[in-house]
Amino acid sequence: MFLSVFDMFKVGVGPSSSHTMGPMVAAARFLDHLRASPFQVAGLRATLHGSLAFTGVGHATDRATILGLAGFVPESYDAEKAEAELARIRAEKTVTPEGLGPLRFDPEADLHFDYGPGLPGHANGMILRATDAQGDELVQVTYYSVGGGFVLTEAELAAGKDTDTGPAVPYPFSTAAEMVRMAQESGLNIAAMKRRNELARRSHADLDRGLTRIWDVMAACIDRGLSTSGILPGGLNVRRRAMAIRDSLVAERGMNLAPPHTINDWMSAYAMAVNEENAAGGQVVTAPTNGAAGVVPATIRYWLDHVPGATTSRVPEFLLTAAAIGGLIKYNASISGAECGCQAEVGSASAMAAAGLCAVLGGTVEQIENAAEIALEHHLGMTCDPIRGLVQVPCIERNGLGAIKAVSAASLALRGDGVHLVPLDSAIETMRQTGEDMSEKYKETALGGLAVNVPNC
């Protein structure tokens, strides 16, 4: 099994990797499909199903789909250009993707939210169609946004998860037990094994450049969030708080009366800064999703700013270790809130962050596996119940608590020798089973939990 560090950490746009980035990626793939087809396409249509329909407006799924059909992609997303293009599309009722010419697309008539039963493959389903000059259907493709910006066609989903056709990697672990065994046998740590796997697919320069960019984008996102105030979009009138928290913490520096637990407030501020940027539609890194994007960077920032001896030269080790854990969770369970609730998003992110921190603090492979297990275990059962379908409440604060749990999990693991009762593989399987049993009301549909018990207007 191989999932790249750049699969787990993608530069993209908020507010949701599965509901915003995924549909945009699916639309881009559909355009590529049409460019390769023999048909003369004149118009486009899109239908959103399941969670993409129920929370689509709050997650900007409609905007992402329209912009994706217009040729926008998450990696190079330009907010100013996007707004101008959306206004033009609504006025002229056409999209103009490169290589396909002007195509009929009226967002009011051609983008449909289907609130009936979801599609069979996944809670996040969408069907894209191309029509001829008479409006008759020429092409239809079903896509599933399966979390973290990953998109599969109906055929790809049916083919199963073992579809990697790239070059073989030297350490193809697909379980935590295999990961630990391979590390023990090779004498390499998790990050070193992950690095060698990556180098089977790309050059040293590309890997190092990519890892540097991932942290640069994460750090810039934290800094923007810590220096921006105001009200988040969406209608809930949620105030940005990261900047005010940071300012109050800075003012308390040097005061002997400040309690030690304020370090938790720093971690929350870092995480909330990221998720406030995400909620505002800013540039973030999926880690492994947008809804959980604050946990890993907040934990790295905590380590760099508050732990003696920390250095940015070891951030790649943190990211590679975290990505290895995230890959195991995605492969064996899910990182999708629409599939398994928030345990699959913030829980996965906390496990990844705990593993990464434990690694850079000198943990053994056994302690790293233990740290990830502790963090995931204590998110089991967490529902996804965003008020009004917005990635704001309880999502923003939840990232702060995820980072705090990650640090606590790493610290507990480092106090032990790596021997523990519950293996990480068992925690991952429990998460999968719990998500399977969880009511659809609590899986990113905004039909249960806080989403219906708190006034949202």
C-alpha positions in Angstrom: 0.0 0.0 0.0 1.3 3.5 -0.9 -0.3 6.8 -0.2 2.0 9.8 -0.8 2.7 12.4 1.8 1.3 14.8 -0.9 -1.9 12.8 -0.9 -2.4 13.3 2.8 -1.2 16.9 2.7 -2.7 18.9 -0.3 -2.6 22.6 -0.8 -6.2 23.7 -1.4 -9.0 26.0 -0.6 -11.6 26.1 2.2 -14.0 25.4 3.7 -14.1 21.6 3.0 -11.8 19.1 1.3 -14.6 16.7 0.6 -17.3 19.2 -0.1 -15.3 22.0 -1.8 -12.1 20.7 -3.1 -13.5 17.2 -4.1 -16.3 18.5 -6.3 -13.9 21.0 -7.9 -11.4 18.2 -8.6 -14.3 16.0 -9.9 -15.4 18.7 -12.3 -11.8 19.1 -13.6 -11.6 15.4 -14.2 -14.9 15.5 -16.1 -13.6 18.3 -18.3 -10.5 16.1 -19.1 -12.8 13.2 -19.9 -14.8 15.5 -22.3 -11.6 16.7 -24.0 -10.7 13.1 -24.7 -14.2 12.2 -26.0 -15.3 12.3 -29.6 -18.5 14.1 -28.8 -19.3 17.7 -29.7 -20.4 19.0 -26.3 -22.7 22.0 -26.0 -23.8 22.1 -22.4 -23.2 20.8 -18.8 -25.3 19.7 -15.9 -24.5 18.6 -12.4 -26.4 16.8 -9.6 -25.3 16.7 -6.0 -26.4 13.8 -3.8 -26.2 12.8 -0.1 -24.1 14.9 2.1 -23.0 17.0 -0.8 -26.6 18.1 -1.2 -27.6 18.4 2.5 -24.6 20.6 3.5 -23.6 21.7 0.0 -24.4 25.4 0.3 -22.7 25.7 3.7 -19.7 24.0 2.4 -19.7 26.0 -0.9 -20.2 22.8 -2.9 -22.3 24.7 -5.4 -19.6 27.3 -6.0 -16.9 24.7 -6.2 -18.8 22.7 -8.8 -19.5 25.7 -10.9 -15.9 26.9 -10.7 -14.6 23.4 -11.4 -16.6 23.2 -14.6 -15.2 26.6 -15.5 -11.7 25.2 -15.2 -10.6 26.2 -11.7 -8.6 23.7 -9.6 -7.7 23.9 -5.9 -3.9 24.1 -6.2 -4.0 27.4 -8.2 -7.3 28.8 -6.9 -7.5 32.6 -7.1 -10.3 34.0 -5.0 -10.6 37.3 -6.8 -10.7 35.7 -10.2 -13.2 33.1 -8.9 -15.6 35.8 -7.8 -15.4 37.6 -11.1 -16.0 34.4 -13.0 -18.9 33.3 -10.9 -20.6 36.7 -11.6 -20.0 36.3 -15.3 -21.3 32.7 -15.4 -24.5 33.7 -13.6 -25.0 36.6 -16.0 -24.1 34.9 -19.2 -25.1 31.3 -18.3 -22.0 29.8 -19.9 -18.7 28.3 -18.8 -15.6 28.5 -20.9 -13.1 25.8 -19.9 -9.9 25.7 -21.9 -10.1 23.4 -24.9 -13.9 23.0 -24.9 -15.2 26.4 -25.9 -18.2 28.2 -24.4 -20.7 25.6 -22.9 -24.2 26.2 -21.7 -24.4 26.1 -17.9 -27.1 28.0 -16.0 -26.4 27.5 -12.2 -30.1 28.0 -11.4 -31.3 25.3 -13.9 -28.3 23.0 -14.4 -27.0 22.5 -10.8 -29.4 20.3 -8.9 -29.4 19.4 -5.2 -31.0 15.9 -4.8 -32.2 15.5 -1.1 -33.4 11.9 -1.7 -31.5 8.7 -0.9 -27.7 9.0 -1.5 -25.9 7.3 -4.2 -24.8 3.7 -3.3 -21.0 4.2 -3.3 -20.4 6.9 -0.8 -22.2 9.6 1.1 -20.6 12.3 -1.0 -21.8 11.6 -4.6 -22.3 13.7 -7.6 -23.2 13.1 -11.2 -21.9 15.2 -14.0 -23.4 15.2 -17.5 -22.6 16.7 -20.9 -25.3 17.5 -23.4 -25.5 18.3 -27.1 -26.9 21.3 -28.8 -30.5 20.0 -28.4 -30.0 19.4 -24.7 -29.8 15.6 -25.0 -27.3 13.7 -22.8 -24.1 12.6 -24.4 -21.9 11.7 -21.4 -22.6 10.9 -17.8 -20.0 10.1 -15.1 -20.6 9.5 -11.4 -17.9 10.8 -9.0 -17.5 10.2 -5.2 -15.6 12.7 -3.0 -14.2 10.3 -0.4 -12.5 12.7 1.9 -9.3 14.8 2.0 -9.9 16.0 -1.6 -9.7 12.4 -3.0 -12.1 11.7 -5.8 -13.0 8.4 -7.4 -15.3 7.6 -10.3 -18.0 4.9 -9.8 -15.8 2.4 -11.6 -12.7 3.3 -9.6 -14.6 2.9 -6.3 -16.0 -0.5 -7.5 -12.4 -1.7 -8.3 -11.4 -1.4 -4.7 -8.6 0.2 -2.8 -5.7 -1.9 -4.1 -5.5 -0.1 -7.5 -2.0 1.5 -7.1 -0.2 1.0 -10.4 2.9 3.0 -9.7 6.5 1.7 -9.1 6.9 -0.7 -6.2 8.0 0.9 -2.9 10.5 -0.7 -0.5 8.3 -0.5 2.6 4.7 -1.2 1.5 3.2 -1.4 4.9 -0.6 -1.5 5.0 -1.1 -1.9 8.7 0.5 -0.4 11.8 1.8 -3.9 12.8 3.6 -4.2 9.4 4.9 -0.7 9.8 6.4 -1.5 13.2 7.8 -4.8 12.0 9.5 -3.3 8.9 11.0 -0.5 11.1 12.4 -3.1 13.5 13.8 -5.2 10.8 15.3 -2.4 8.7 16.6 -0.3 11.6 14.9 2.7 10.0 12.3 5.0 11.7 8.9 5.6 10.2 9.9 8.9 8.5 12.9 7.2 6.9 10.8 4.4 5.5 8.3 6.8 4.3 11.0 8.9 2.7 12.4 5.9 0.8 8.9 5.0 -0.4 8.4 8.6 -1.7 11.8 8.5 -3.5 10.5 5.4 -5.4 8.1 7.8 -7.1 9.9 11.2 -7.2 13.3 12.8 -6.9 15.0 14.0 -3.7 14.6 17.6 -4.9 10.9 17.3 -5.6 10.3 15.6 -2.3 12.2 18.2 -0.3 10.7 21.1 -2.2 7.2 19.7 -1.7 7.6 19.2 2.0 9.0 22.7 2.4 6.0 24.1 0.5 3.5 22.2 2.7 4.9 23.7 5.9 5.3 27.1 4.3 1.6 27.1 3.4 0.6 25.8 6.9 2.7 28.4 8.6 1.4 31.3 6.5 -2.2 30.1 7.2 -1.5 30.3 10.9 0.0 33.7 10.6 -2.9 35.1 8.5 -5.4 33.7 11.0 -3.6 35.1 14.0 -3.7 38.6 12.4 -7.2 38.7 11.1 -10.4 39.6 12.9 -14.0 40.0 11.9 -17.1 37.9 11.2 -16.9 34.6 9.3 -19.1 34.3 6.2 -22.2 32.1 6.2 -24.8 33.8 8.3 -24.0 32.4 11.8 -22.2 35.6 12.7 -19.3 33.6 14.2 -16.5 35.9 15.3 -12.9 35.1 14.5 -11.2 34.6 17.9 -7.6 33.4 17.2 -6.2 37.0 16.9 -7.8 38.1 20.2 -6.6 35.0 22.0 -3.1 35.5 20.7 -3.1 39.1 21.7 -4.2 38.3 25.3 -1.5 35.6 25.6 1.2 37.9 24.4 0.1 40.6 26.9 0.4 38.0 29.7 4.0 37.1 28.9 6.3 37.7 31.8 3.5 37.7 34.3 4.2 35.3 37.2 0.4 35.0 37.7 -0.2 33.3 34.3 -1.1 29.6 34.9 0.8 26.9 33.1 -2.3 25.6 31.4 -2.3 28.7 29.1 0.0 26.6 26.8 -3.3 24.9 25.8 -4.6 28.3 24.7 -1.6 28.8 22.5 -2.3 25.5 20.8 -6.0 26.4 20.4 -5.1 29.8 19.0 -2.8 28.2 16.3 -5.4 25.6 15.4 -8.3 28.1 15.4 -6.3 30.5 13.2 -6.1 27.8 10.5 -9.7 26.8 10.7 -11.0 30.3 10.7 -9.0 30.8 7.5 -10.6 27.6 6.2 -14.1 28.8 7.1 -13.4 32.0 5.3 -12.5 30.1 2.1 -8.7 30.8 2.4 -5.8 28.7 1.3 -5.1 25.8 3.7 -3.4 22.4 3.6 -5.7 19.3 4.0 -4.3 17.5 7.0 -5.8 15.1 6.3 -9.0 17.1 5.5 -9.9 20.8 5.6 -12.3 20.4 8.5 -9.3 19.0 10.5 -6.7 21.2 8.9 -5.6 23.0 12.1 -4.5 20.1 14.2 -1.2 19.1 12.6 0.1 22.7 11.9 -0.9 23.8 15.4 1.0 20.9 16.9 4.1 21.7 14.8 3.9 25.4 15.7 3.6 24.4 19.4 6.7 22.3 19.1 8.7 25.0 17.2 7.7 27.9 19.4 7.5 26.3 22.9 9.7 23.2 23.0 13.4 23.7 23.6 15.6 22.3 20.8 12.9 22.3 18.1 14.1 23.2 14.6 12.4 23.6 11.3 14.9 21.3 9.7 13.0 18.4 11.3 9.5 19.4 10.2 9.8 17.0 7.2 10.3 14.2 9.7 7.1 15.2 11.5 5.2 15.4 8.2 6.4 12.1 6.8 5.6 10.3 10.1 2.2 11.9 10.3 1.5 11.0 6.6 2.3 7.4 7.3 -0.3 7.2 10.1 -2.9 9.1 8.0 -2.3 6.7 5.1 -3.0 3.7 7.4 -6.3 5.3 8.6 -7.5 6.2 5.1 -6.6 2.8 3.7 -8.2 0.8 6.5 -11.0 3.0 7.6 -11.8 6.6 6.4 -10.9 10.2 6.8 -14.3 11.4 5.6 -16.7 13.0 8.0 -19.6 12.1 5.7 -18.6 8.5 6.0 -17.5 8.1 9.6 -18.2 11.3 11.5 -15.6 13.7 12.9 -13.7 10.8 14.5 -12.5 10.3 10.9 -11.4 13.9 10.5 -10.2 15.5 13.8 -9.5 12.0 15.2 -7.3 11.1 12.3 -5.6 14.5 12.4 -4.9 14.1 16.1 -3.4 10.7 15.6 -1.2 12.0 12.8 -0.1 15.0 14.9 0.6 12.8 18.0 2.8 10.5 15.9 4.7 13.3 14.3 5.4 15.0 17.6 6.4 11.8 19.3 8.8 11.2 16.4 10.6 14.6 16.6 10.8 14.3 20.4 12.8 11.1 20.0 10.2 8.4 20.3 10.8 4.9 19.2 8.6 3.3 16.5 6.7 1.5 19.2 6.1 4.8 21.1 5.0 6.6 17.9 2.4 3.8 17.2 1.2 4.1 20.8 0.9 7.9 20.5 -1.2 7.6 17.4 -3.4 5.0 19.1 -4.0 7.1 22.2 -5.0 10.1 20.2 -7.4 8.2 17.9 -8.9 6.1 20.7 -10.0 9.2 22.5 -11.8 10.6 19.5 -13.8 7.4 18.8 -17.5 8.0 18.4 -17.2 11.7 17.6 -20.0 12.9 15.4 -20.0 15.4 12.6 -22.8 17.8 13.3 -21.9 21.2 11.8 -24.5 23.9 12.5 -26.1 25.1 9.2 -23.6 22.8 7.4 -20.8 25.4 7.9 -17.3 24.3 8.9 -17.4 26.6 11.9 -19.3 25.3 14.9 -18.1 23.0 16.5 -15.4 22.5 13.9 -13.1 25.4 14.7 -12.7 24.8 18.4 -12.6 21.0 17.9 -9.3 21.4 16.1 -7.8 23.2 19.1 -8.8 20.3 21.3 -7.5 17.8 18.8 -4.1 19.5 18.9 -4.1 19.4 22.8 -5.0 15.7 22.7 -2.2 15.1 20.2 0.4 16.7 22.5 -1.0 14.8 25.5 -1.0 11.5 23.6 2.6 12.0 22.5 3.7 12.9 26.0 2.0 9.8 27.5 3.5 7.6 24.9 7.0 9.0 25.6 6.5 8.2 29.3 6.1 4.6 28.5 8.1 2.0 26.6 5.7 1.5 23.7 4.0 -1.6 25.2 0.2 -1.1 25.4 -3.0 -3.0 25.3 -4.8 -1.6 22.3 -2.9 -1.7 19.0 -3.3 1.2 16.6 -4.8 -1.3 14.0 -7.6 -2.1 16.5 -8.4 1.5 17.1 -8.6 2.1 13.3 -10.9 -0.8 12.8 -13.0 0.3 15.7 -13.3 3.7 14.1 -14.4 2.1 10.9 -17.0 0.0 12.6 -18.3 2.9 14.7 -18.7 5.0 11.6 -20.5 2.2 9.8 -23.0 2.0 12.7 -23.4 5.7 13.2 -26.7 7.3 12.2 -26.5 9.3 9.0 -27.8 12.3 11.0 -24.4 12.5 12.6 -22.3 12.2 9.5 -21.9 15.7 8.0 -25.6 16.0 6.9 -26.4 18.7 9.6 -29.5 16.7 10.4 -28.7 15.8 14.1 -26.7 16.8 17.1 -25.7 20.4 17.5 -26.9 21.2 14.1 -30.5 20.8 15.2 -30.2 21.7 18.9 -28.7 25.2 18.6 -30.5 28.1 16.9 -28.7 28.7 13.6 -30.1 32.0 12.6 
